[in-house]
Amino acid sequence: MQYVKLGNSGIEVSRLCLGCMSFGDPASKMHVWTLDPDESEAIIKHALDLGINFFDTANCYSAGTSEEYLGRAIRRNVARDRVVLASKVYFNEGHLSADAISREIDGTLKRLGTDYLDLYIIHRFDYGTPVDETMCALDKLVREGKVRALGASAMYGYQFYNMQIAARDNGLTPFVSMQNHYNPLYREDERELIPICKQMNVALTPYSPLASGRVARADWESDTLRSKTDKVAQSKYDSTEESDKKIAARIRELAQKYGTSMTGIAFAWHFAKGVASPIVGATKAKYLDEAAGAFDISLTEEDVAYIDELYMPHKIVGAL
């Protein structure tokens, strides 16, 4: 495993982050394919064995049960100070208002069974709350010791820039990471958001790095329960299938060239692009092994250009 500092925070994270949306009670009606506590713990244990120390969840994943399952597995398998726990706030009553942030962090900490969070991420931009109110509320959590560092997720570049400037001008805690939608099939953030992050030394920790598996397998669709029922993934990718599956085919070519998996090539592409720690969602241990295979690959500039060449502009997904 390789490790990297999370922006300017000094927090060291593995270069793969285990995304925990796959864990939780399916009775929550968020997803029918989530894993139960024991199955979740098995995946988390395997991640720890691989050297992964970075875990990402959210207050809204499976009605909070993702946080509960993650917290249970961490307490049973590793010392708290050996891992970096991240969770999110926004998809809740009050979004990013001061009252909502104060309420939601306490719920998250209780469900995780910890008295602090390493990274607290705003899940989206809140059009209904003044930026200064949100940034002051987040800064208060850092000063109180409930949160070590702050991150943001999908939004427009100008929105992220304005929030960072509000933090700077008011002496508040800035964001050190950005969890945006980014993969070989969706590169719209290369226009503005990613250059802003690089300018500000904000670590990139993108979600959906494999385009919901579409750059990790030979066929566009699969027969898994998730593939059949994940309407969000279908809305993200299936409208551009005809052009995008040509990019996936090139990733398959490179996998054959290097004698590795398509997953390994896709994650190697992220590392070549300067990504710090992409979010890996896994329901099987082998998916983590395939992701870790990226560390054995060093794509050339020509390889990256070969993948990128066929990209066509896409409608914005995630920032809205």
Rosetta silent file (secondary structure, phi, psi, omega in degrees, C-alpha in Angstrom):
SEQUENCE: MQYVKLGNSGIEVSRLCLGCMSFGDPASKMHVWTLDPDESEAIIKHALDLGINFFDTANCYSAGTSEEYLGRAIRRNVARDRVVLASKVYFNEGHLSADAISREIDGTLKRLGTDYLDLYIIHRFDYGTPVDETMCALDKLVREGKVRALGASAMYGYQFYNMQIAARDNGLTPFVSMQNHYNPLYREDERELIPICKQMNVALTPYSPLASGRVARADWESDTLRSKTDKVAQSKYDSTEESDKKIAARIRELAQKYGTSMTGIAFAWHFAKGVASPIVGATKAKYLDEAAGAFDISLTEEDVAYIDELYMPHKIVGAL
SCORE:     score description
SCORE:     0.000 S_00000001
   1 L     0.000  144.743  174.044    0.000    0.000    0.000 S_00000001
   2 L  -107.566  155.816 -177.208    1.096    3.561   -0.654 S_00000001
   3 E  -131.863  154.793 -177.430    0.216    6.531    1.553 S_00000001
   4 E  -148.507  151.404  175.830   -0.161   10.257    0.986 S_00000001
   5 E   -75.511  140.364 -179.016   -0.868   13.357    3.066 S_00000001
   6 L   -83.036   90.429 -178.833   -4.434   14.631    2.788 S_00000001
   7 L    58.335 -133.330  179.712   -3.827   18.083    1.362 S_00000001
   8 L   -92.364   11.019 -172.564   -2.419   20.477    3.964 S_00000001
   9 L   -78.230  -26.770 -172.269   -3.867   18.546    6.908 S_00000001
  10 L    84.120   -6.208  178.346   -0.887   16.365    7.779 S_00000001
  11 L   -77.822  126.599 -178.301   -3.265   13.384    7.972 S_00000001
  12 E   -96.120  125.372 -178.383   -1.728   10.380    6.207 S_00000001
  13 E  -125.083  153.264  173.356   -4.125    8.193    4.243 S_00000001
  14 E   -66.383  152.819 -177.134   -3.796    5.106    2.103 S_00000001
  15 L   -80.522    6.581  165.065   -3.951    5.758   -1.624 S_00000001
  16 L  -127.669  134.521  177.778   -7.105    3.667   -1.757 S_00000001
  17 E  -113.762  130.416  178.367  -10.111    4.630    0.371 S_00000001
  18 E   -81.936  114.850  175.614  -12.787    2.054    1.155 S_00000001
  19 E   -81.251  133.848 -170.481  -16.192    3.513    0.379 S_00000001
  20 L  -107.096   18.499  175.296  -18.851    2.214    2.745 S_00000001
  21 L   -66.299  -19.509  179.373  -22.058    2.866    0.802 S_00000001
  22 L   -78.029   -5.884 -177.588  -22.115   -0.897    0.181 S_00000001
  23 E  -107.246  136.913  177.119  -22.610   -1.523    3.902 S_00000001
  24 L   145.961  168.885 -177.565  -25.923   -1.137    5.690 S_00000001
  25 L   -77.678  117.417  179.257  -29.382   -2.500    6.303 S_00000001
  26 H   -63.276  -17.742  177.435  -31.274   -2.990    2.992 S_00000001
  27 H   -66.689  -13.902  177.124  -34.492   -2.432    4.954 S_00000001
  28 H   -68.160  -15.323  177.306  -33.522    1.260    4.951 S_00000001
  29 L    71.783   16.691  173.808  -34.722    1.218    1.335 S_00000001
  30 L   -81.356  -53.892  176.955  -31.673    3.066    0.038 S_00000001
  31 L  -139.694  145.435  179.771  -30.134    0.064   -1.750 S_00000001
  32 L   -90.417   -6.699 -173.298  -31.175   -3.594   -1.837 S_00000001
  33 L  -104.850   10.511 -178.215  -27.615   -4.832   -2.418 S_00000001
  34 L   -72.631  156.287 -175.993  -25.942   -3.618    0.779 S_00000001
  35 E   -91.946  150.188  179.265  -24.044   -6.042    3.035 S_00000001
  36 L   -77.392  176.158 -175.678  -25.029   -7.080    6.556 S_00000001
  37 H   -56.178  -43.969 -177.900  -22.770   -6.400    9.601 S_00000001
  38 H   -70.296  -41.653  177.405  -20.716   -9.598    9.308 S_00000001
  39 H   -64.315  -40.231  177.865  -20.286   -9.321    5.540 S_00000001
  40 H   -62.219  -44.741 -179.020  -19.315   -5.671    5.929 S_00000001
  41 H   -62.182  -36.677  179.641  -16.775   -6.543    8.606 S_00000001
  42 H   -62.908  -41.411  178.087  -15.177   -9.155    6.357 S_00000001
  43 H   -67.324  -42.781 -179.534  -14.593   -6.566    3.629 S_00000001
  44 H   -63.626  -41.441  177.284  -13.285   -4.021    6.145 S_00000001
  45 H   -61.515  -41.570  179.272  -10.899   -6.599    7.633 S_00000001
  46 H   -64.952  -39.668  176.718   -9.568   -7.405    4.182 S_00000001
  47 H   -60.271  -44.767  178.317   -9.049   -3.706    3.509 S_00000001
  48 H   -61.040  -40.527  179.147   -7.089   -3.401    6.738 S_00000001
  49 H   -62.555  -30.783  178.956   -4.984   -6.420    5.750 S_00000001
  50 H   -79.846   -8.215 -178.112   -4.125   -4.659    2.482 S_00000001
  51 L    96.699    5.358  176.948   -2.979   -1.601    4.416 S_00000001
  52 L   -71.747  126.143  179.399   -6.036    0.537    3.712 S_00000001
  53 L  -119.395    3.348 -171.056   -6.536    2.951    6.621 S_00000001
  54 E  -114.775  121.323 -175.981   -9.011    5.375    5.019 S_00000001
  55 E  -129.286  131.721 -174.708  -12.774    4.706    5.274 S_00000001
  56 E  -121.352  127.817  176.901  -15.554    6.871    3.857 S_00000001
  57 L  -138.925 -165.459  179.186  -19.227    6.801    4.803 S_00000001
  58 L  -159.151  154.070 -179.916  -22.129    9.262    5.222 S_00000001
  59 L   -62.776  -24.460 -175.480  -24.965   10.001    7.598 S_00000001
  60 L   -94.973   -7.353 -178.445  -27.472    9.180    4.847 S_00000001
  61 H   -70.177  117.114 -179.986  -26.069    5.833    3.720 S_00000001
  62 H    49.174   45.811  175.457  -28.701    3.209    4.525 S_00000001
  63 H    55.496   36.509  177.254  -30.293    5.530    7.101 S_00000001
  64 H    90.862  -11.436 -177.048  -27.145    5.668    9.221 S_00000001
  65 H   -72.756  -23.025  173.062  -26.582    1.919    9.409 S_00000001
  66 H   -60.689  -45.529  177.336  -23.481    2.196    7.197 S_00000001
  67 H   -61.037  -41.878 -179.344  -21.878    4.296    9.926 S_00000001
  68 H   -62.912  -45.898 -178.671  -22.997    1.776   12.534 S_00000001
  69 H   -65.524  -40.859  178.393  -21.557   -1.209   10.654 S_00000001
  70 H   -63.506  -47.179 -179.874  -18.273    0.610    9.986 S_00000001
  71 H   -59.777  -41.938  179.006  -17.908    1.663   13.604 S_00000001
  72 H   -60.541  -46.468 -177.516  -18.599   -1.876   14.822 S_00000001
  73 H   -66.843  -39.100  179.358  -15.977   -3.372   12.510 S_00000001
  74 H   -64.028  -47.181 -178.846  -13.337   -0.785   13.428 S_00000001
  75 H   -59.795  -32.545 -175.000  -13.834   -1.323   17.176 S_00000001
  76 H   -87.147  -11.407 -170.111  -13.477   -5.100   16.735 S_00000001
  77 H  -132.053  -13.430 -174.906  -10.403   -5.096   14.478 S_00000001
  78 L  -159.042  151.325  176.216   -8.107   -2.077   14.835 S_00000001
  79 L   -67.489  141.702 -176.407   -7.127    0.710   17.191 S_00000001
  80 H   -55.712  -39.360 -175.122   -9.055    3.913   16.519 S_00000001
  81 H   -78.466    2.054  177.426   -5.923    5.995   15.994 S_00000001
  82 H   -95.210   -3.298 -177.754   -4.713    3.655   13.243 S_00000001
  83 L  -127.765  158.075  176.966   -7.534    4.581   10.862 S_00000001
  84 E  -113.108  112.173 -178.050   -8.887    7.712    9.175 S_00000001
  85 E  -102.384  128.419  178.206  -12.684    7.882    9.341 S_00000001
  86 E  -121.213  139.943  171.743  -14.611   10.208    7.039 S_00000001
  87 E  -141.136  176.959 -170.111  -18.330   10.905    6.962 S_00000001
  88 E  -133.081  162.604  178.619  -20.595   13.447    5.315 S_00000001
  89 E  -141.399  136.255  171.185  -23.392   15.927    5.965 S_00000001
  90 L   164.572  -49.405 -176.566  -26.026   17.496    3.676 S_00000001
  91 L   -80.337   69.348 -176.240  -28.772   14.987    2.841 S_00000001
  92 L  -157.830  166.989  177.604  -30.582   15.703    6.086 S_00000001
  93 L   -58.089  128.835  178.216  -33.023   18.218    7.495 S_00000001
  94 L    87.062   -5.110  177.763  -31.480   21.686    7.290 S_00000001
  95 L    48.644 -110.142 -175.812  -28.715   20.628    4.872 S_00000001
  96 L  -112.041   28.371  173.681  -25.635   22.725    5.847 S_00000001
  97 L   -69.675  160.835 -179.326  -27.207   25.166    8.302 S_00000001
  98 H   -59.527  -42.469 -179.788  -25.393   25.673   11.594 S_00000001
  99 H   -63.784  -41.931 -178.937  -28.126   23.826   13.490 S_00000001
 100 H   -65.538  -44.454 -179.344  -28.052   20.887   11.083 S_00000001
 101 H   -61.869  -43.962  179.468  -24.268   20.537   11.174 S_00000001
 102 H   -62.494  -40.376 -179.723  -24.233   20.654   14.977 S_00000001
 103 H   -71.733  -46.417 -172.384  -26.979   18.022   15.184 S_00000001
 104 H   -69.898  -34.705  178.892  -25.701   15.705   12.464 S_00000001
 105 H   -63.754  -38.058  179.580  -22.103   15.459   13.676 S_00000001
 106 H   -65.316  -38.814  177.195  -23.310   14.207   17.045 S_00000001
 107 H   -65.686  -40.910  178.438  -25.439   11.554   15.353 S_00000001
 108 H   -63.028  -47.205 -179.644  -22.543   10.468   13.171 S_00000001
 109 H   -61.748  -39.419  179.667  -20.132   10.195   16.104 S_00000001
 110 H   -64.808  -44.677 -178.318  -22.667    8.170   18.090 S_00000001
 111 H   -67.696  -35.911  178.037  -23.292    5.738   15.248 S_00000001
 112 H   -77.249  -18.199 -179.342  -19.569    5.308   14.588 S_00000001
 113 L    71.396   38.816  179.733  -18.879    4.877   18.291 S_00000001
 114 L  -137.616  160.918  179.642  -16.088    7.451   18.385 S_00000001
 115 L  -101.102    3.536  174.476  -15.598   10.868   19.961 S_00000001
 116 L  -154.009  157.091  177.406  -13.999   12.445   16.899 S_00000001
 117 E  -116.311  136.622 -179.791  -14.066   12.252   13.119 S_00000001
 118 E   -73.146  -39.580 -176.539  -10.879   12.565   11.084 S_00000001
 119 E  -140.235  122.622  178.415  -12.542   14.100    8.029 S_00000001
 120 E  -112.122  121.604 -170.851  -15.984   15.732    7.825 S_00000001
 121 E  -112.929  131.946  171.010  -17.202   16.244    4.273 S_00000001
 122 E   -80.585  125.741 -168.132  -20.021   18.451    3.020 S_00000001
 123 L   -74.093  -27.914  177.916  -21.891   16.148    0.645 S_00000001
 124 L  -153.336  172.471  172.079  -23.102   18.884   -1.720 S_00000001
 125 L   -81.582  138.187 -178.447  -23.217   22.681   -1.998 S_00000001
 126 L  -101.584  107.853  179.919  -26.131   24.206   -0.058 S_00000001
 127 L   -72.927  -14.878 -174.152  -27.900   26.888   -2.088 S_00000001
 128 L  -100.975   -3.004 -178.753  -30.148   27.744    0.855 S_00000001
 129 L  -122.268  133.228  177.201  -27.567   28.493    3.579 S_00000001
 130 L   -57.047  139.165 -179.592  -25.072   31.386    3.541 S_00000001
 131 H   -56.075  -42.726 -178.386  -21.526   30.178    2.942 S_00000001
 132 H   -61.117  -37.750  179.098  -20.245   32.038    6.009 S_00000001
 133 H   -63.503  -45.297  179.253  -22.764   30.249    8.233 S_00000001
 134 H   -62.902  -47.093 -176.410  -21.665   26.840    6.956 S_00000001
 135 H   -66.811  -36.386  177.084  -17.952   27.592    7.223 S_00000001
 136 H   -66.293  -40.648 -179.612  -18.292   28.990   10.756 S_00000001
 137 H   -66.087  -40.020  178.345  -20.266   25.927   11.866 S_00000001
 138 H   -68.193  -42.168  178.662  -17.663   23.568   10.406 S_00000001
 139 H   -60.659  -36.547  179.039  -14.793   25.540   11.920 S_00000001
 140 H   -61.092  -38.654  178.903  -16.466   25.290   15.319 S_00000001
 141 H   -63.682  -37.414  178.281  -16.380   21.491   15.096 S_00000001
 142 H   -66.961  -44.998 -179.200  -12.647   21.590   14.448 S_00000001
 143 H   -65.754  -30.566  179.214  -12.039   23.937   17.376 S_00000001
 144 H   -80.044   -9.727 -179.395  -14.159   21.709   19.642 S_00000001
 145 L    84.272    7.638  178.406  -12.093   18.647   18.682 S_00000001
 146 L   -78.083  -24.018 -176.336  -15.011   16.776   17.140 S_00000001
 147 E  -137.289  138.121  178.659  -13.421   16.931   13.686 S_00000001
 148 E   -88.227  -39.098 -176.063   -9.766   16.967   12.622 S_00000001
 149 E  -150.532  163.354 -175.497  -10.126   18.180    9.033 S_00000001
 150 E  -118.013  144.419  175.508  -12.766   19.249    6.506 S_00000001
 151 E  -133.690  166.272  176.883  -13.581   18.041    3.023 S_00000001
 152 E  -127.118  165.919  177.591  -16.072   18.871    0.292 S_00000001
 153 E  -131.222 -167.223 -167.428  -17.848   16.842   -2.351 S_00000001
 154 L   -42.809  122.637  175.529  -19.460   17.361   -5.754 S_00000001
 155 L  -166.038  174.355  176.561  -20.048   21.015   -6.631 S_00000001
 156 L   -77.063  155.683 -178.772  -19.075   23.596   -9.227 S_00000001
 157 H   -58.366  -43.354 -177.793  -15.582   25.026   -9.217 S_00000001
 158 H   -65.197  -32.531  178.970  -16.703   28.571   -8.437 S_00000001
 159 H   -67.430  -45.736  178.487  -18.695   27.336   -5.436 S_00000001
 160 H   -63.161  -43.097  179.249  -15.733   25.508   -3.977 S_00000001
 161 H   -59.472  -45.341 -179.200  -13.460   28.482   -4.625 S_00000001
 162 H   -63.006  -37.395  178.916  -15.872   30.855   -2.880 S_00000001
 163 H   -68.395  -40.226  177.639  -16.068   28.595    0.172 S_00000001
 164 H   -64.611  -40.288  179.268  -12.286   28.362    0.382 S_00000001
 165 H   -67.635  -38.010  177.169  -11.950   32.139    0.098 S_00000001
 166 H   -61.324  -40.103  177.349  -14.595   32.633    2.812 S_00000001
 167 H   -64.874  -45.671 -178.849  -12.537   30.382    5.092 S_00000001
 168 H   -62.217  -47.483 -173.756   -9.320   32.231    4.278 S_00000001
 169 H   -71.923  -20.805 -178.261  -10.735   35.725    4.696 S_00000001
 170 L  -109.645   10.639  178.140  -12.436   34.924    8.004 S_00000001
 171 L    65.654   34.172 -177.275   -9.650   32.899    9.591 S_00000001
 172 L  -105.585  169.942 -178.887  -11.678   29.685    9.420 S_00000001
 173 L   -72.981  124.709  178.014  -10.702   26.086    8.667 S_00000001
 174 L   -85.680  171.763  175.393  -10.428   25.438    4.899 S_00000001
 175 E   -80.471  143.609  178.419  -11.160   22.213    3.051 S_00000001
 176 E  -113.007   -6.768 -178.385   -8.271   19.798    2.509 S_00000001
 177 E  -145.257  155.894  176.327   -9.993   17.279    0.218 S_00000001
 178 E  -132.240  119.357  177.481  -12.489   17.106   -2.642 S_00000001
 179 E  -104.346   89.514 -176.042  -14.615   14.008   -3.276 S_00000001
 180 L  -111.202  170.195  179.508  -15.941   14.675   -6.747 S_00000001
 181 E   -81.768  115.458 -173.327  -17.345   12.575   -9.566 S_00000001
 182 L  -158.377  129.571  176.039  -14.365   11.584  -11.713 S_00000001
 183 E  -169.887  174.860 -177.931  -13.338    8.623  -13.861 S_00000001
 184 L   -59.902  -19.472  179.164  -12.264    7.900  -17.463 S_00000001
 185 L   -96.629   -9.475 -179.911  -15.904    8.181  -18.611 S_00000001
 186 E  -142.319  104.184 -172.664  -16.674   11.424  -16.755 S_00000001
 187 L  -125.795   24.176 -175.397  -14.019   14.145  -16.777 S_00000001
 188 H   -62.243  -28.740 -178.340  -16.007   17.375  -16.687 S_00000001
 189 H   -73.091   -7.110  174.839  -14.262   18.559  -13.499 S_00000001
 190 H   -67.893  -16.456 -178.387  -10.977   18.769  -15.390 S_00000001
 191 L   -70.976  -48.320 -174.990  -12.260   22.084  -16.730 S_00000001
 192 L  -137.158  -49.303 -172.430  -12.313   24.073  -13.466 S_00000001
 193 H   -61.283  -47.511 -177.660  -12.813   22.210  -10.187 S_00000001
 194 H   -65.983  -43.128  174.766   -9.743   19.982  -10.399 S_00000001
 195 H   -59.532  -36.353  176.655   -7.367   22.827  -11.399 S_00000001
 196 H   -63.380  -44.372  179.294   -8.682   24.848   -8.439 S_00000001
 197 H   -60.969  -44.624 -179.699   -8.034   21.911   -6.116 S_00000001
 198 H   -65.107  -38.054  177.654   -4.506   21.471   -7.417 S_00000001
 199 H   -61.632  -35.814 -176.084   -3.842   25.208   -7.060 S_00000001
 200 L   -97.898    8.656 -177.785   -4.955   25.069   -3.412 S_00000001
 201 L    55.134   44.078  175.709   -3.241   21.723   -2.620 S_00000001
 202 L   -95.633  124.862 -176.954   -6.604   20.082   -2.006 S_00000001
 203 E   -69.882  137.767  176.942   -6.402   16.284   -2.217 S_00000001
 204 E   -91.745  123.024  178.303   -8.581   14.569   -4.809 S_00000001
 205 L  -129.802   65.659 -169.551  -10.553   11.608   -3.443 S_00000001
 206 L   -64.999  147.413  171.957  -13.058   10.959   -6.253 S_00000001
 207 E   -94.500  163.871 -177.844  -16.129    8.785   -5.969 S_00000001
 208 L    52.683   47.869 -177.176  -17.253    6.366   -8.693 S_00000001
 209 L   -66.723  -18.740  179.071  -13.664    5.916   -9.955 S_00000001
 210 L  -106.255   13.238 -178.059  -14.740    2.860  -11.976 S_00000001
 211 L    52.603   48.689 -178.960  -17.919    4.443  -13.373 S_00000001
 212 L    53.163   41.804  175.360  -19.962    1.929  -11.375 S_00000001
 213 L    87.339   -6.024 -174.515  -17.966   -0.940  -12.860 S_00000001
 214 L   -73.374  -14.844  172.332  -18.283    0.124  -16.483 S_00000001
 215 L  -109.762   16.558 -177.747  -14.516    0.511  -16.894 S_00000001
 216 L  -119.562    3.121 -178.750  -13.766   -2.617  -14.846 S_00000001
 217 L  -145.686  159.739 -176.375  -15.390   -5.352  -16.948 S_00000001
 218 L   -68.489  -34.923 -178.511  -15.554   -6.451  -20.566 S_00000001
 219 L  -100.167  145.874 -178.917  -19.327   -6.012  -20.823 S_00000001
 220 L   -61.592  -41.469 -179.688  -21.142   -2.752  -20.193 S_00000001
 221 L  -108.030  159.977  174.025  -23.728   -4.456  -17.987 S_00000001
 222 L  -132.808  171.108 -177.311  -23.391   -7.258  -15.459 S_00000001
 223 L   -98.406   16.659  178.965  -25.831   -9.674  -13.838 S_00000001
 224 L   -73.054  158.481  178.390  -25.131   -8.578  -10.262 S_00000001
 225 H   -60.616  -40.464  179.954  -27.972   -7.400   -8.048 S_00000001
 226 H   -63.201  -46.844 -177.808  -26.389   -3.957   -7.830 S_00000001
 227 H   -60.418  -36.088 -177.672  -26.040   -3.595  -11.583 S_00000001
 228 H   -75.782  -25.440 -171.457  -29.661   -4.596  -12.091 S_00000001
 229 H  -116.745   -7.325 -175.905  -31.086   -2.270   -9.412 S_00000001
 230 L   -81.421   88.094 -177.840  -28.722    0.724   -9.192 S_00000001
 231 H   -66.856  -31.437  178.881  -30.876    3.352  -10.908 S_00000001
 232 H   -63.153  -47.042  179.182  -28.449    6.143   -9.966 S_00000001
 233 H   -62.879  -40.162  178.995  -25.587    4.481  -11.836 S_00000001
 234 H   -61.326  -40.555  179.846  -27.840    3.825  -14.809 S_00000001
 235 H   -69.589  -28.371  179.747  -28.807    7.505  -14.956 S_00000001
 236 H   -72.708  -40.880 -164.508  -25.146    8.556  -14.773 S_00000001
 237 H  -119.510  -27.141 -168.167  -23.741    6.389  -17.531 S_00000001
 238 H   -72.859  -20.888  179.924  -26.181    4.545  -19.730 S_00000001
 239 H   -71.775  -17.684  179.683  -27.235    7.517  -21.878 S_00000001
 240 H  -115.684   26.416 -175.208  -23.667    7.753  -23.245 S_00000001
 241 H   -57.394  -45.595 -172.410  -23.052    4.034  -23.550 S_00000001
 242 H   -60.745  -41.401  179.179  -22.270    3.993  -27.262 S_00000001
 243 H   -81.323  -37.157 -173.037  -19.393    6.478  -27.037 S_00000001
 244 H   -76.355  -28.753 -179.531  -18.136    5.539  -23.583 S_00000001
 245 H   -69.688  -15.708  173.242  -17.857    1.811  -24.087 S_00000001
 246 H   -70.603  -34.428  175.889  -15.174    2.566  -26.691 S_00000001
 247 H   -68.444  -43.776  177.888  -13.104    4.101  -23.889 S_00000001
 248 H   -59.449  -35.805  179.166  -13.724    1.034  -21.729 S_00000001
 249 H   -64.807  -35.264  178.044  -12.518   -1.110  -24.623 S_00000001
 250 H   -69.635  -35.502  175.401   -9.217    0.781  -24.653 S_00000001
 251 H   -64.009  -37.867  176.906   -8.830    0.185  -20.929 S_00000001
 252 H   -64.480  -40.531  177.024   -9.351   -3.511  -21.644 S_00000001
 253 H   -58.343  -45.807 -178.762   -6.629   -3.365  -24.326 S_00000001
 254 H   -67.480  -34.516  176.771   -4.183   -1.856  -21.854 S_00000001
 255 H   -62.154  -40.933  177.351   -5.099   -4.451  -19.234 S_00000001
 256 H   -66.811  -38.756  179.380   -4.176   -7.165  -21.728 S_00000001
 257 H   -61.856  -42.170 -176.378   -0.968   -5.309  -22.604 S_00000001
 258 H   -94.525   -1.624  178.817    0.130   -5.100  -18.965 S_00000001
 259 L    65.504   43.170 -177.800   -1.238   -8.485  -17.920 S_00000001
 260 L  -139.707 -174.391 -179.544   -3.527   -7.037  -15.268 S_00000001
 261 L   -86.154  159.615  173.201   -7.196   -6.286  -14.625 S_00000001
 262 H   -61.114  -35.599  177.501   -9.209   -3.433  -16.117 S_00000001
 263 H   -58.621  -45.849  179.802   -9.692   -2.258  -12.526 S_00000001
 264 H   -60.089  -41.791  178.464   -5.940   -1.986  -12.081 S_00000001
 265 H   -64.831  -42.487 -178.804   -5.608    0.088  -15.254 S_00000001
 266 H   -62.298  -42.262  178.419   -8.468    2.379  -14.235 S_00000001
 267 H   -72.182  -33.927  174.932   -6.929    3.113  -10.843 S_00000001
 268 H   -62.642  -35.782  174.687   -3.492    3.552  -12.419 S_00000001
 269 H   -59.748  -44.765  177.917   -5.147    6.169  -14.661 S_00000001
 270 H   -59.579  -46.001 -178.609   -6.350    8.012  -11.528 S_00000001
 271 H   -64.313  -37.390  177.656   -2.877    7.990  -10.015 S_00000001
 272 H   -65.446  -25.752  179.167   -1.402    9.268  -13.290 S_00000001
 273 L   -85.360   -1.539  178.635   -3.924   12.116  -13.109 S_00000001
 274 L    91.535   12.823  177.818   -2.728   13.154   -9.649 S_00000001
 275 L   -69.708  136.422 -179.215   -5.570   11.653   -7.624 S_00000001
 276 L   -79.369  -51.965 -173.868   -4.605   11.133   -3.979 S_00000001
 277 L  -156.277   92.852  178.420   -7.037    8.409   -2.890 S_00000001
 278 L   -68.205  151.715 -178.120  -10.003    7.264   -5.014 S_00000001
 279 E   -86.121  118.891  179.966  -13.022    5.792   -3.230 S_00000001
 280 E  -100.871  115.980  173.237  -13.313    2.025   -3.781 S_00000001
 281 E   -95.271  123.434 -174.157  -16.765    0.574   -3.247 S_00000001
 282 L  -137.140  133.718  172.089  -16.498   -3.185   -2.813 S_00000001
 283 L  -108.785   -3.752  176.413  -18.912   -5.999   -2.011 S_00000001
 284 L  -136.727  143.178 -177.545  -16.265   -8.686   -2.618 S_00000001
 285 H   -60.436  -33.409 -176.257  -12.689   -8.858   -1.336 S_00000001
 286 H   -62.886  -26.778  178.716  -11.337   -9.557   -4.815 S_00000001
 287 H   -66.254  -34.467  176.945  -12.377   -6.078   -5.947 S_00000001
 288 H   -69.923  -38.978  177.804   -9.984   -4.571   -3.409 S_00000001
 289 H   -61.838  -42.599  179.753   -7.200   -6.879   -4.586 S_00000001
 290 H   -64.998  -39.019  178.035   -7.762   -5.772   -8.178 S_00000001
 291 H   -64.117  -42.015 -179.694   -7.667   -2.107   -7.135 S_00000001
 292 H   -65.544  -20.628  177.541   -4.417   -2.645   -5.239 S_00000001
 293 H   -63.349  -17.273  179.414   -2.958   -4.081   -8.432 S_00000001
 294 H   -62.498  -25.760 -178.563   -2.737   -0.507   -9.730 S_00000001
 295 H   -71.901  -12.735  178.124    0.391    0.004   -7.627 S_00000001
 296 H   -94.418    3.160 -175.219    2.218   -2.489   -9.839 S_00000001
 297 L  -120.883  138.640  173.636    1.439   -0.480  -12.989 S_00000001
 298 L  -127.236   99.316 -178.545    2.958    2.735  -14.242 S_00000001
 299 L   -69.789  141.411  175.747    1.019    4.070  -17.191 S_00000001
 300 L   -81.325  167.452  175.161    2.956    6.099  -19.727 S_00000001
 301 H   -60.533  -34.568  178.801    1.792    9.480  -20.995 S_00000001
 302 H   -67.453  -38.506  177.153    0.903    7.707  -24.223 S_00000001
 303 H   -60.891  -47.461 -178.802   -1.257    5.185  -22.343 S_00000001
 304 H   -63.180  -43.474  178.917   -3.170    7.957  -20.601 S_00000001
 305 H   -62.685  -35.033  179.003   -3.608    9.870  -23.858 S_00000001
 306 H   -64.715  -40.577  176.823   -4.898    6.673  -25.512 S_00000001
 307 H   -67.943  -42.163 -173.114   -7.612    6.361  -22.844 S_00000001
 308 H   -75.540  -23.059 -168.232   -8.445   10.071  -22.962 S_00000001
 309 L   -56.206  -37.826 -173.083   -8.536   10.486  -26.731 S_00000001
 310 L   -89.663    2.133 -174.966  -12.124    9.365  -27.323 S_00000001
 311 L   -64.452  136.537  175.097  -13.715   11.370  -24.505 S_00000001
 312 L  -117.386  146.234  179.357  -16.743   13.463  -25.441 S_00000001
 313 L   -56.353  142.627 -178.735  -18.233   16.249  -23.242 S_00000001
 314 L  -118.122  159.488  169.392  -20.943   15.039  -20.857 S_00000001
 315 L   -66.184  147.242 -179.119  -23.851   16.607  -19.051 S_00000001
 316 L   -65.641  130.679  176.948  -22.960   17.643  -15.510 S_00000001
 317 L  -131.335  122.521  176.067  -23.672   14.869  -13.003 S_00000001
 318 L   112.470  -38.838 -175.243  -23.173   15.294   -9.260 S_00000001
 319 L   -78.561  -21.482 -176.429  -22.679   19.045   -8.899 S_00000001
 320 L   -77.076    0.000    0.000  -26.368   19.904   -9.185 S_00000001
